[in-house]
């Protein structure tokens, strides 16, 4: 242990005072009750709704450390306000300790205290756990340094979390955009999808050449339907049924038929385990009108007025399900795909119609069967419906995977926060966060050639071959995302970020050779045998980049690699993850190639694939390495 540091047990060091319920409480501040009563609401939200005279109370001041002692939030800590301490709170005093050092220590223990609370009815802090914690007390100067480092790391972490949540919101926007585009006839037919869901060069060059449905001359932007489409009512292509009012007293915990009730239905999801109820036998007449069939669509008809917390639709995937009251079923004819309607029902176009028919009192809203049957929906050929459903599902599938990645990132961020606190109060944070001096190679040119060699060699092991331009893009990502210290300055080039210095390196016949398969190493032994501290890190970076694209053929991979590098460069140059700013950079990024039909990057990469790529970058946390926040 460093000199001047010491371990203490909380029970031997901390002074605690438990709040008390005052005999006299007023809902308003009066002469007799002028002191704010610091209950849970006042502590957590700063909202004072009770006052007392202070007789027999424990008083607290602004900035005192308070801990929730009783209830589901037991162990939660925060800084108090001036008043009389509530009966479910405890005031903790850490003598001679820097305030925020003690505060972060208590924060580091919340999960442990909360998950190990005592009590059968109302849980409360287990004093045997709390008072036996050991607290490492360094000198005041070290306490301040530790607090400063915690806050620095937390600030960076919070920025990352903010960006991840931005990506989450962008995905919601993207999902709605996909549905909107689909029913405006704007979704192009694309056979190649990836983690960004964009077209490859081959698809783009085939536009309007008969390889996809081409709704030419339509005016969807003006609110008109694509050519060949028309508007119909649900009753024109489907039969509709209302749910049956089953008697709850007859429900069982198990049985042949599960009764689908309001709580079981969420958008696109049947929650079978949400308070499930069953029936073993059902009258034939009731069964004929309430038994659902596979591919029926059901929609909830009741909820909170003006909140749109119903109108949820889901496709029925199996047999032996019964429809309860306040839910409608729609059974489509063969000329209308249930999934085509399902996805339309998630758009504002449908919801605006549906909720325009809402009736009910102030609290409860209802939409009747007549409104369901007469809702206007788009109609096109069954072939077009099939293609549009496939296009929607491919894009939403990508969004779902990205959402899963984002949720994992948020969980990892919280785990990292706890890890930072753990290291801080083990005395390891300051030493572990000291950064070594930046590495400076003796021969910068040779060092750069080595890095390029590592990229080529690692890629070749994964069956990826590079020309000069794709090598430049991999080098750009290695530098900007993975921190490989190449000396190159990357510029906006026709085919992506490119450093002019790289040409001199790859044309050095002593180290590299041009083959019909791409660049290769001419003298691997000389390049590799000299030690380079970034060899392993470079190879790991290449493996991660290759993993994004290696399932695609060469044409698709070229397109996707260029898109990723381009959007990363646009983020870097605009110093922002704002979508409009990034598209503006791409519009100004000129392409001056005789064989290219595109004049700039915004023409080459459309808004859909750019937005998905941006969400992918944010979900990986790469934007934090591209922008100096």
N, C-alpha and C positions, 0 to 999 in steps of 0.2 A: 504494500500500500504506500502511495506517495507520502512524503513527510507533511504533517499537518492535517491529514485526512483521518476520519474516524467513523466507525460503525456504531449506531445506537438502535435500540429497540424503541418503537413508537411509544409503548406504555411508559418508558422511563424518561421520555423527552417531551411528548406532546401533551398540552393541557386541553382538555375537552369539556364542553358544557352542553348538556342536552336541553332542548327547548321545552317549554311547558305550555299547556293549554290555559289561557287566562280565564278567570271567572267572569270577567266583564268584556264583551265584544260588541262592537257596533259596526253596522254596514256603512256608516258615514263617519267622517271626521268631526268630532265635537269637542267642546271644552273639556268634557269629562273623559273622552277617549281620543286623545290627539296623536297617539303613537301608532304608526303602521304595524300591523301584525304580519310578520313575514311567514306566510304559509307557502305551500308548494307553488301556487300560482304566482305569488309575488317573487319568489326565489328564481323560478325558471323563466318567467315571462316579463317580470318587472311590473306586473299589474296588481296594484294594491286594492283589495276589495273589502278589507276588514281592518278595524282599528281597536285599540285597547287602552286602558289607563296605565298599563305597565306594572301594576301591583303583582308581586310574586313572579315576574317574568325574567327571563334571561335576555339581556339586550345585546344587539350586535350592531356593528358599524359598517359603513361602506368599505368594501374590499376585504372584509373578514372571510376566511375560508369556511364554507358550510358544506356539510355532507348530508344527503338524504339518508335517514336512518331506517325509516319504515316504508314499506310499499314496494311496488314493482321496480321502481327506480333506485332502490337502496344501493348505496355506494357511489352514486353520482355526486360529483363535486363541482362547486362553482364559487363565485365571489358574491358576497352578500350585499344587502342594502341596509341602511340604518332603520332600526325598528326593534320590535319584540320578536324573539326567535320562536318559530312555530314548533309545535310539539313533535313533529316528525323529522326535525332537523337537528343537527349537532354542529356546534361551532368548534373549530380546531385551531389551536394556536401553536405555531412553531417558533419558539424563542430563538432570536439571533440568526434566523435563516432568511435569505433573500426570498421575498414573497413568491415570485414566479417559480423559483426552484421547488418550493414546497407544493405549489399548485400543480406543477407538472408531475411531481412524484405521486400525488393523490390521483391524478388522471391515469397514471400508468397502472393503478391497482383496481380501476373500476370494474373491468370484466371479471377479474378474479373474485372480488367482493360480491358482485351482483349475482354471479352464477353459484356462489356458495352461501347464499343467504339462509338464515334460520327461520323457522316458523311454518306451521301447517296452513294457517289461514292467511294472515298478512305477513309477508316475509320481512325480515329486518336484518341489519348488518350483524354478522357474527363477531362479537368483540374479541374472541380468542384468535380469530384470523387477523383482524385489523391491528390489534395492539402488539402482535408478535412479528409484524413486518420489521425488517431491518432497513434503516435509512442510512445511506452513505453521506456523510457531511464533510465536504471539502472546505478549504478556506473561502472567504467571501469572493475573492477575485476569480477562483475557479468556478464557484456557483454561477457567477455572472457570465463567464465564458460558456458554460454548459447551457444555460438558458438561451444565450445568444445563438448557439449552434442549433439547439432544438427549434427555435423560432425561424431560423434561416431555412432549415430542412422542411419544416412544416409549411412555410410559405411556398417553397418550390412544389411540395406535395399538393397543396391546395390549388395551385395553378394547374397542375396536371389533372386533378379531380374535376376542376371547372371545365377544362377542355374535354375530358371524357364525357361529362354530362352534356356539353354542347354537342358532341358527336351523337349522344343518345337522342337529343332533341332533333338533330338533323335526320336521323334514321326515321323518326316519326313523320317528319315532313316528307322525307323521301317516299315512305310507304304510301302516303296520301297522293303524292305526285304520280307514282306508278299507276295507282288506280284511276286517277284523273286522266292521265295520258291514254290509258287502256280504253276508256270509254269515250275518248275523243278520237279514237282510231290512230293515235300517234305512235303506238308501240311498234317499232320495226321488228321484223322477224330476224332473230339472231340465234345462230346455232352454237356459238361458243360463249360460255359464261365463265367468269372467274370470281375471285374474291372482290373485284371491283365491279363486275357485271358490265363490261363494255365491249363494243364491237371490235373485232380485229380488222387489219387492213383489208383482208379479203372480203369481209362482209361489207365494209364501207364502199369498196369499189364496185360491189354488185348491186348497190342500191338502185331501185327503179329498173332492174334488168330481169324481172320475172322470177327471181328466186325468193320472193316474199309477197305477201299481200300488199298491194300498192294502191292506197286510196288517193289517187291524184285528184287535184282540183277540189278537194273538200275544204270546208271553211270552219273547222272545229274551233279555231280561235275566236270566231264570231258567234259561237254558240250553236252552230248548225251541226247536223250529224254528218259523219263521213258518207261518201257516195255509196249507195246501195243499202244503207241502214234506214230504219224507221222507228218511230216511237209507238209502243203499244201499252196496254194495261196488263197487269199480272193475270187478270181473269181471262185474257185472250189466249194464254199459253199454259195455264195451270188451274188446278182445282185447289180451293183453300178450305181449311177446317179449323174450327175453334176447339180448344181443349175442353176436357170433361171435368166437372167438379166432383172428384172422388172424395169420399168421406175419410177424413184423416184417422178416424177411430179404427178403420179397417186396415190401415197400413201395418206392414210387418218389417222386421229387420232383414229378412231374407225371403226370397220367393222367386217365381218364374219370371214375373214382369217387374221391371223397375219403372217407377212413376217419375217422369221428368218434370220437375217443378222449376219455378223461376230461379231459385238459387243455384240450380245445376247448369244454367246457361250463361256463358260469357262469349264475347265475339270470337267465333271460330272454334270454341272449346266447349265440350261437354264435361262438366266436373262430376263424374259419377260418384266420387267419394264425399261430396258435399251434402251432409245430412241425408244419406240415401234411404228411400222407403220403397217397399215392394208389395206386390199382390200375387197370390198364388192362382186365384181363379177370378175370372171376370165374365159378367153376363155377355152373351154373344152380341146383343145390340150395342152395348157400350163398347165392346172390343172393336166392332166394325167401324166405329167413328173415332176411336182414340188410339188404336194401335198404329204406331208409326212404321213406315217402310224405309228401307235403305235408300238414300239419296233424297229423302224429303228434306226440305228446309224448314226450320222452326224459327219463330221470332217472338220475343217477349213483348207484351202489350201494356204492361203497367210498371210505373216507377215514380220518381219524384218529379213533380210538375216543373217544367222549364229547366230541368237539369240534364236532360238527355241521358239519363242513366239506365235506359232500357232500349228496346228496339234492337237487342242483340240477336244476331243470326248465327246459326250453325247448321252444318250438314250432318244428317243422321247416318252413322257409319255401320250400324248393326241392328239386328232384330230384337224383339221382345222389349220394346220401350213404349211406354204409354204416355200420352200427352195430357198434362194437367191443365186446369183452367188458367186463364190469363196468358196463354201462349197459343199462337196460331201456327198451323202447319201449311206449307205450300208444296203441292205435288205437281211437278212440271211434266208437260207432254214431251214426246221424243224430239220435237224440233227446238227445244230450249234446254241448254245444259244447266243443271242446278248450280254448278260451281260458277258459271258465268253470272248468274244472279247473285250468288253469295258474295262475290267480290264487288259487284255493283252496289250491294246493300251496305258496304262499308264506306261508300263515298258520301260526300256532302250532298251530291245530287239526289241521292235516295233519302238521306236523313232529313233534308229540308222539306221534302214532300211528306214524309212520314210524320214528323212532329208538327207540321202545319195543321194536322187533324187532331191534335191533342185536346182532350177535354178533361174535366175534373175540377176538384176544388183546389184550394191554395196548396195543400200538401201533396196530394196524389194526382198523378197524370195518367191518362188512359188513351190508347188509340184503338178504335174499334175495327171489326172485320171489314166493314165497307171501305175504310181507308186503305186497308191492306190489299184488298182485291183490285182497287181502282188506281193504285200507284202506277205511275208511268215508268216504263223501263225501256232500254234500247233493245232493238232486235236486228240481228244480221244472220247470215247463213250459219249453219251448224259447223261448217269447216272453219269459218272465221272465229266462231266462238271457241272452238278447240284450240286454235293457235293462240288466241288472246289469253286464254286460261293458262296455257303453257308458259307464255311470256311473263304473265303476272307471277306465277308460282316460282319460276326460276329466279326472278328478282327478289321476291319476298323471302325465298329460301336463303339467299345471300345475306339479306338484311337480318334475318333471324340468327344466322351464324355470327354476324358482326355484333348483334345485340348480346349474344352469349359471351363473346370476347370482352365486350365493354363491361358487363356485369362482373366477369372474373377480374378485370382490371380494377374495378371499384373495391372488390373484396381484397385484392392484393394491396391496394393503397391503404386500406384500414389496417391490414396486417403490418405493413411497413411503418405506419404511425406508431403502432405498439412496439415494434422492434426498435425504433429510434428511442422511445422512452426507456425501454429495457436496457439498452446499451448506455444511455445517459446515467442511469442510477446504478449501474455496475462500474462506473468510472471508465468506460471504454469509448465513449462517443468522441471526445476531443481527439484522442490519439488516432482513432480509426478514420477520422474525416480530414486529417492533415494530408494535403495533396503533395505528391513529389514534384520536383522541378520538371518542366516540360523537356522531353527528350530532344536533343539536337544531334543529328547524325553528322559525322565528320565529312562524308561525301554525299551531299544531298541528291545529286543526280543518280548515283548508284543506289542509294536508299530507295528512291522513287521507282527505279527499274525493278528492284527486288519486290516491292509491293505489287507492281503490275504482274510480275512473275507468279506471285502467290495467288493472285486472282485467277490468272489463266490456268494454273495447275489445279487449284481447288475446283474450278468450274469444269475442267476436263474430266475430273474424276466423277462428276455427276452428269457426264455426257452433254455438257453445254460448251459450245465453241464460240469464241468471240472474234469479231472484226474490231477495227480501231474504234468505231462509234459505240458499239455495245460495251466494249472494255471501258471506255470513258464514262458511260453511265454507271457501270458497276463501281468504278473508282469514285465517282461522285457520291454514291450512296454510302460507300465504305468510309469516306471522309466525313460527310455531314451527319450520318446516322450512327455510325459505329466508332467515330473518333480516331480513325487512322490518319496520322499526320503527314499526308502528302503535301508537297510544296506547291501544287498546282493551283491556279486561279481558274475557276469554272465560269464559263460565259454562256449566254443564251445562244445556242447554235441551231442549225436547221433540224437536226435529229435529236435534240435534247441538250442537257448541260455538257459542255465540252471544254477542255483546257488545251489551247494551242500547243503547249509544251509537250503534250503526250506524243505528238507526231515525231519529234526528234528521238524520243525513247524507242517507239515501236519500229522505227526505221534503222535502228542501230543493229546491224547484222551480227555484231559480236554477241548480242543477247537474244534477239528475236528474229523469227523468220515468218514470211507470209506464205501460206499454203492455200490450196483450193478449199480447205475446210475452215480457214481462218488463221488467226495468229497462233504461233507455237513458240516454244523456247528453243533457242539455238545452242545455248550453253548453260543448261540447267545447273550443272555442277558448280560452275563459278558463281552463279547468282545465288544459289541456295546455301553453299557451304559456309559463307560468311554470316556470322550471327546478326540477326535482326530481331529486336525485342517485340516487334509487332507481327511476327509470322503467324503465331497461333491465333491471335485476335483477328487478323485479316482472313484467315481460312474459316474461322467461325462465322464471320460476317458474310462471307460468300455463301456458305452453307445455308444461312438464314434467308438470304436474298433468293437463292436458287429454289429453295423450298416453296416460295410463293408462286413460282412460274413453271417449275419443271414438269407439271402434268400436261402442259400445252405443247402443240406443235410449234415449229420454229417461227412461222409467220405470226401466230397469235402471241407467242412469247416476245417477239420483237416489239409488237404494238404495246403490250402491257408493260414491258420494261421501260419503254420511252414515256408512257403515261405516268408511271410512278415517279420517275426521275423529274419529269416536267412539272408535275404538281408540287413535288418537294421544292424544286427551284423557285416556283411561283410563290410558295409560302415564304421561303427565305427572302426573296426579293421584295415582296410586299410587306414583310414583317408582320404577317397577319394570317389567321385562318378564316377570315371573312370570305365567304364564297364569291361575293361580287368583286372584291379586290383581287382575288386569284384569277377570276375570269378576265378581268381587265388586263392583268399581266400577260395572260395567254393571248389576248387579242393583239397586244403590241409585240408579241414574240413572233417575228417574221420568219417565214419559210420561203427561201429563194432557191428552189430546186426545179429544174426543167421537167423532171418526171413526176412531180407532185401536183395533184389537183388542188392542194390546200395552200392558202396564202399565209395562214398563221396557225398557231397551236389551238386557238379556240375553234377554228373550223375543223381541225383534224380530230380533236377530242370534244365530243358533245357534252352538254350540261349534265346528262344523266351519269355518264361514266366518270366525269370530273368530280361530281358530288360524292359518288360512292368511293372513289379513290381518296378523297379528302377525309371522309368518315373513317376509312381504313387506317390512314396515317394517324389520325387523332386517337383511334382506339388502341394503336400500338404505342402511343406516347411519343411518337417521332417528332411531332410539331414542336415539342419543348426543346428539341435539339436544333431546330431550324430557326426559331424565333427567340430573340433576346428580350424576354418579357421584363 
